[in-house]
Amino acid sequence: MGANGWKPSWLKKEKLKRWGIDMIFIIIGCALGAFSSISIMIPNGLTSGGITGICRIIQDSVGIDFSILYYAFAFLILILCALTLGIREARKILLMTLFYPAFLILFENLSFSLLEQKDIILAAIYCGVFGGVCSGLVFSRGYSFGGTDTVAKIIKLKFLPHVGLSKILLVIDAVIIVLSGIFFGRNIALYALVTQIIFSKVVEYVMYGFETKVVQLEIITDKHDEIAAYIMKELNRGVSSVAIVGGYTKTKRDKLITLCSPRESMLLRQFVAKVDKTAFVSVLRVETVWGAGDGFNDLVEEHR
């Protein structure tokens, strides 16, 4: 940073390059996600959790185009996010609020179906695959769709501050899928669960590769207590703290070390970015972990 806030040209170019890469990932992700909903899910009578599930229920009841309904809900959540969580949080979902429904409208006008004939099983599988690739690409660039995850954040902030975010999100999606079962039938709701499971796995594969089940995060931060509390209370993971000294600045700081799932690491990175802009976060792929805890291999069982 130069005098009077002037930024060097190379820094501007780097920022522009990063923004360009973000846009490519977002456009590809939005296209795949919209294709999944319009060209696979709807023609085969399927549904899903999140905003998609709500829009499918209303669409089936009143006959309004899916894309119009999605636009309305996306903008409503964007406004609520800005009012309750702040402009900074709203900026993370702004691009998705604009681009994703636009691709929905595009594919509605194309009227193309991937499958030659109705096949619910194949449709449930490919909805999960395409949707997972879509979200994985978007999440990998630090953006969010602004769906039920944002609604869960608002509910937690305003009504349930002592309840974990993942639990609130689970309840919201479960309620939507149960409602889908009432409107579309139990079988469709069960297929929606299959889609959700495939979706979550594909997201992890896109972001971290096919072998990674556990990742290690090392976080150097001045917001030590706040981030450690989030790891323990919201993610239900253990965390270690190590005092370190910068080799050049000789500044003393704390480094937090935790092991978690790829999805949890995404939530943690988003939280760290929110509370400490100056934090340094590194994510390491972990081949195998033995020990007590969700997602870890049992040391005794594997070495009998």
Backbone torsions as a table, in degrees:
resi	resn	phi	psi	omega
1	MET	NA	125.2	-179.5
2	GLY	-87.4	-172.4	179.5
3	ALA	-66.0	150.3	179.0
4	ASN	58.8	28.6	176.0
5	GLY	77.9	7.5	-179.3
6	TRP	-70.9	135.7	179.8
7	LYS	-104.1	138.5	177.9
8	PRO	-59.0	153.4	-177.0
9	SER	-63.2	-35.8	-179.2
10	TRP	-65.2	-32.7	179.1
11	LEU	-70.1	-38.6	177.3
12	LYS	-65.0	-41.5	179.5
13	LYS	-64.7	-40.3	179.1
14	GLU	-64.1	-40.7	178.9
15	LYS	-66.4	-40.5	178.8
16	LEU	-65.7	-40.2	178.1
17	LYS	-63.2	-43.7	179.5
18	ARG	-63.8	-40.9	177.9
19	TRP	-63.8	-39.8	178.5
20	GLY	-62.7	-41.9	177.9
21	ILE	-65.1	-41.1	176.6
22	ASP	-56.4	-45.6	-178.1
23	MET	-63.3	-39.4	178.6
24	ILE	-62.3	-46.5	-180.0
25	PHE	-63.4	-41.8	-178.6
26	ILE	-66.3	-43.7	-179.8
27	ILE	-63.9	-45.1	178.5
28	ILE	-63.9	-43.6	-179.8
29	GLY	-62.3	-45.9	179.7
30	CYS	-62.4	-40.4	179.7
31	ALA	-63.1	-44.4	-179.8
32	LEU	-67.0	-41.9	-180.0
33	GLY	-65.5	-44.0	178.7
34	ALA	-65.0	-40.5	176.8
35	PHE	-60.2	-40.5	179.4
36	SER	-60.2	-45.2	-177.0
37	SER	-73.3	-48.4	-172.0
38	ILE	-81.9	-38.1	-172.7
39	SER	-99.7	-8.4	179.4
40	ILE	-125.3	-56.7	-173.0
41	MET	-65.8	-57.1	-174.1
42	ILE	-64.6	-45.9	179.8
43	PRO	-60.6	-22.7	-178.8
44	ASN	-102.2	9.9	174.2
45	GLY	71.1	22.5	-178.3
46	LEU	-92.9	173.2	176.5
47	THR	-144.3	-173.3	-176.5
48	SER	-155.8	-176.6	174.2
49	GLY	-87.1	-172.1	176.0
50	GLY	67.1	-159.2	179.7
51	ILE	-61.2	-35.5	179.8
52	THR	-56.0	-45.5	179.6
53	GLY	-63.7	-42.1	178.7
54	ILE	-62.6	-45.3	-179.8
55	CYS	-64.0	-36.2	178.2
56	ARG	-64.8	-40.3	179.5
57	ILE	-64.5	-47.4	-179.4
58	ILE	-66.7	-40.6	178.7
59	GLN	-59.1	-43.7	-179.6
60	ASP	-67.6	-28.3	-176.1
61	SER	-84.8	-41.6	-173.0
62	VAL	-116.6	-11.2	174.4
63	GLY	82.2	13.3	177.2
64	ILE	-77.1	145.2	-179.9
65	ASP	-55.0	139.8	-179.4
66	PHE	-58.8	-42.3	-177.4
67	SER	-64.0	-39.1	179.3
68	ILE	-65.4	-43.5	178.6
69	LEU	-62.4	-42.6	-179.0
70	TYR	-64.8	-42.6	176.9
71	TYR	-56.1	-46.1	-177.6
72	ALA	-62.2	-46.7	-179.6
73	PHE	-68.1	-39.3	-179.4
74	ALA	-62.6	-44.1	179.3
75	PHE	-69.9	-35.3	177.1
76	LEU	-62.4	-44.7	179.1
77	ILE	-67.0	-37.7	177.1
78	LEU	-59.7	-44.7	179.9
79	ILE	-65.3	-46.2	179.2
80	LEU	-62.3	-38.2	179.1
81	CYS	-63.1	-45.2	-179.9
82	ALA	-63.8	-37.9	-177.5
83	LEU	-75.5	-34.3	-173.9
84	THR	-102.5	-39.9	-176.0
85	LEU	-100.5	-15.1	177.8
86	GLY	105.6	160.4	-178.3
87	ILE	-63.3	-36.3	-178.4
88	ARG	-60.1	-42.3	178.5
89	GLU	-70.6	-37.6	-179.2
90	ALA	-64.7	-32.7	179.8
91	ARG	-61.8	-28.0	-178.9
92	LYS	-68.7	-25.7	-176.8
93	ILE	-109.6	-1.5	-175.5
94	LEU	-61.3	-49.3	-177.1
95	LEU	-61.9	-40.6	179.9
96	MET	-68.3	-34.0	177.7
97	THR	-63.6	-33.5	-179.5
98	LEU	-85.0	-46.4	-170.8
99	PHE	-81.0	-44.0	-173.2
100	TYR	-61.0	-50.2	177.6
101	PRO	-62.4	-30.3	178.0
102	ALA	-62.9	-40.7	176.3
103	PHE	-69.4	-31.7	174.9
104	LEU	-60.3	-45.2	178.8
105	ILE	-62.8	-41.2	179.9
106	LEU	-58.9	-49.3	-177.4
107	PHE	-72.4	-27.5	173.8
108	GLU	-63.9	-40.3	179.8
109	ASN	-71.1	-29.2	178.3
110	LEU	-73.7	-27.3	177.7
111	SER	53.2	49.0	-178.7
112	PHE	-109.9	135.8	176.4
113	SER	-116.4	132.2	-177.4
114	LEU	-65.2	-44.3	-176.7
115	LEU	-87.2	138.4	-178.3
116	GLU	-68.0	-31.6	176.6
117	GLN	-141.4	161.6	-175.0
118	LYS	-62.3	125.4	179.2
119	ASP	-147.2	100.7	-172.5
120	ILE	-65.7	-38.5	-177.5
121	ILE	-65.6	-50.1	178.3
122	LEU	-61.8	-39.8	-179.6
123	ALA	-63.3	-42.4	179.2
124	ALA	-62.1	-39.9	179.8
125	ILE	-66.9	-50.5	-175.4
126	TYR	-72.7	-26.2	172.4
127	CYS	-62.5	-43.4	178.4
128	GLY	-64.6	-40.7	-178.7
129	VAL	-67.0	-54.0	-178.4
130	PHE	-64.6	-41.9	178.5
131	GLY	-64.6	-38.1	179.0
132	GLY	-66.6	-41.6	177.1
133	VAL	-63.3	-42.3	178.2
134	CYS	-56.2	-54.7	-177.3
135	SER	-67.9	-37.7	178.8
136	GLY	-60.1	-43.3	178.5
137	LEU	-64.1	-42.6	-179.1
138	VAL	-68.3	-46.6	-179.0
139	PHE	-63.4	-35.1	-177.2
140	SER	-64.6	-20.5	178.3
141	ARG	-99.9	7.2	175.0
142	GLY	84.7	15.3	179.9
143	TYR	-103.0	169.0	-178.9
144	SER	-137.9	154.5	-179.6
145	PHE	-79.1	-19.9	-179.2
146	GLY	72.2	34.4	179.2
147	GLY	-95.3	-132.1	-178.2
148	THR	-67.1	-20.4	176.0
149	ASP	-65.7	-38.8	176.5
150	THR	-70.1	-39.5	176.2
151	VAL	-60.0	-41.0	179.0
152	ALA	-63.2	-38.9	177.9
153	LYS	-63.6	-40.5	179.6
154	ILE	-66.1	-44.4	179.3
155	ILE	-62.1	-42.1	179.3
156	LYS	-63.0	-44.2	-177.8
157	LEU	-65.7	-42.4	-171.8
158	LYS	-91.4	-32.3	-170.4
159	PHE	-125.1	-34.7	-173.1
160	LEU	-130.0	63.2	-176.0
161	PRO	-64.6	-21.6	-176.5
162	HIS	-96.5	2.5	179.7
163	VAL	-102.8	137.5	-178.7
164	GLY	-62.2	144.1	-178.7
165	LEU	-60.9	-42.2	-178.6
166	SER	-63.3	-34.8	178.7
167	LYS	-68.7	-41.2	178.3
168	ILE	-63.7	-44.0	179.7
169	LEU	-62.6	-41.0	179.3
170	LEU	-61.9	-43.1	-179.7
171	VAL	-65.2	-43.8	-179.6
172	ILE	-59.8	-50.6	-179.0
173	ASP	-65.2	-36.1	178.2
174	ALA	-63.8	-43.2	178.6
175	VAL	-61.5	-42.8	-179.4
176	ILE	-64.2	-41.6	179.9
177	ILE	-68.6	-37.8	176.7
178	VAL	-63.3	-43.6	176.7
179	LEU	-61.6	-37.5	177.0
180	SER	-62.0	-36.7	177.4
181	GLY	-64.1	-35.5	178.7
182	ILE	-69.0	-41.1	-176.0
183	PHE	-82.6	-37.8	-173.7
184	PHE	-109.3	-11.3	-177.2
185	GLY	108.2	154.5	-175.9
186	ARG	-63.3	-38.4	-178.5
187	ASN	-61.2	-41.5	179.6
188	ILE	-64.2	-39.2	177.8
189	ALA	-63.8	-38.4	178.7
190	LEU	-68.6	-37.9	174.9
191	TYR	-63.9	-35.0	177.3
192	ALA	-62.3	-36.7	176.4
193	LEU	-64.7	-41.0	177.2
194	VAL	-60.1	-44.6	178.6
195	THR	-60.4	-42.7	-179.0
196	GLN	-63.9	-39.5	179.6
197	ILE	-65.3	-47.5	178.5
198	ILE	-62.2	-42.7	179.0
199	PHE	-54.8	-50.7	-176.7
200	SER	-63.8	-37.6	179.6
201	LYS	-68.8	-42.1	-179.2
202	VAL	-65.5	-38.0	176.5
203	VAL	-56.7	-46.1	179.4
204	GLU	-63.5	-41.4	-179.4
205	TYR	-64.1	-42.0	-179.4
206	VAL	-64.9	-40.9	-175.2
207	MET	-80.3	-33.1	-170.2
208	TYR	-131.2	1.4	-180.0
209	GLY	94.3	173.2	-171.8
210	PHE	-82.4	-17.0	-174.5
211	GLU	-101.2	-19.3	-171.0
212	THR	-78.7	121.6	173.6
213	LYS	-110.9	-25.5	-178.8
214	VAL	-133.2	139.7	175.2
215	VAL	-125.4	155.4	176.9
216	GLN	-110.5	128.2	176.7
217	LEU	-108.3	132.2	172.8
218	GLU	-116.0	122.4	-172.9
219	ILE	-123.8	116.3	174.8
220	ILE	-97.8	117.3	-169.9
221	THR	-150.8	157.9	171.9
222	ASP	-93.6	-10.9	179.3
223	LYS	-99.8	51.9	-172.8
224	HIS	-55.2	-55.2	-173.8
225	ASP	-65.9	-40.8	-177.2
226	GLU	-65.7	-43.6	-179.1
227	ILE	-72.2	-39.8	177.9
228	ALA	-62.1	-39.7	178.8
229	ALA	-64.2	-38.9	178.2
230	TYR	-63.5	-44.0	-180.0
231	ILE	-60.7	-44.7	-175.5
232	MET	-77.2	-40.5	-173.9
233	LYS	-89.3	-39.8	-176.4
234	GLU	-88.6	-41.8	-178.5
235	LEU	-93.9	-12.9	-177.5
236	ASN	56.5	41.9	178.1
237	ARG	-118.2	155.4	175.6
238	GLY	-80.4	158.8	-179.8
239	VAL	-147.2	140.9	176.8
240	SER	-112.6	151.9	-179.5
241	SER	-123.8	133.0	180.0
242	VAL	-128.5	131.0	176.4
243	ALA	-81.3	129.7	-179.0
244	ILE	-129.6	161.7	179.1
245	VAL	-128.7	128.1	178.9
246	GLY	-64.6	133.1	-177.5
247	GLY	-66.0	-33.7	-177.5
248	TYR	-93.0	-48.5	-175.5
249	THR	-84.2	-19.9	-175.1
250	LYS	62.5	21.0	179.4
251	THR	-82.0	134.8	178.5
252	LYS	-88.6	129.8	178.3
253	ARG	-141.3	170.7	177.8
254	ASP	-104.7	140.6	174.1
255	LYS	-115.6	124.6	177.3
256	LEU	-97.0	139.0	179.3
257	ILE	-126.9	128.3	179.0
258	THR	-145.0	154.6	174.8
259	LEU	-113.4	134.3	-179.1
260	CYS	-157.8	178.8	177.7
261	SER	-78.1	161.6	178.1
262	PRO	-56.7	-40.4	179.8
263	ARG	-65.0	-41.7	178.7
264	GLU	-65.1	-33.8	178.9
265	SER	-65.4	-34.3	177.3
266	MET	-64.7	-45.0	178.3
267	LEU	-62.4	-40.0	-178.7
268	LEU	-67.1	-41.9	178.5
269	ARG	-62.9	-39.2	177.5
270	GLN	-63.6	-39.6	-179.8
271	PHE	-68.1	-43.3	180.0
272	VAL	-61.8	-41.9	179.1
273	ALA	-62.3	-29.6	-178.7
274	LYS	-76.3	-40.3	-172.1
275	VAL	-96.0	-21.6	-176.7
276	ASP	-147.3	97.6	-179.4
277	LYS	-64.6	-25.9	-175.3
278	THR	-91.9	3.1	-178.0
279	ALA	-66.3	151.3	175.3
280	PHE	-114.6	120.3	-175.3
281	VAL	-121.6	128.8	173.3
282	SER	-122.7	140.0	179.9
283	VAL	-116.3	125.1	-177.3
284	LEU	-116.2	133.3	176.0
285	ARG	-73.0	132.8	179.9
286	VAL	-112.6	123.3	-177.6
287	GLU	-71.0	-50.1	-177.8
288	THR	-148.1	141.6	175.4
289	VAL	-130.8	130.3	174.4
290	TRP	-109.8	134.7	177.9
291	GLY	153.2	174.9	178.8
292	ALA	-78.0	138.9	177.4
293	GLY	139.8	157.5	-178.8
294	ASP	-64.2	124.0	177.0
295	GLY	90.1	-3.4	-179.2
296	PHE	-100.5	151.6	177.3
297	ASN	-79.0	143.1	-179.8
298	ASP	-77.3	120.7	-175.5
299	LEU	-63.9	-43.1	-177.4
300	VAL	-68.1	-45.5	-176.5
301	GLU	-64.5	-39.1	-175.9
302	GLU	-77.4	-14.7	-175.1
303	HIS	-124.4	31.3	174.1
304	ARG	-77.5	NA	NA
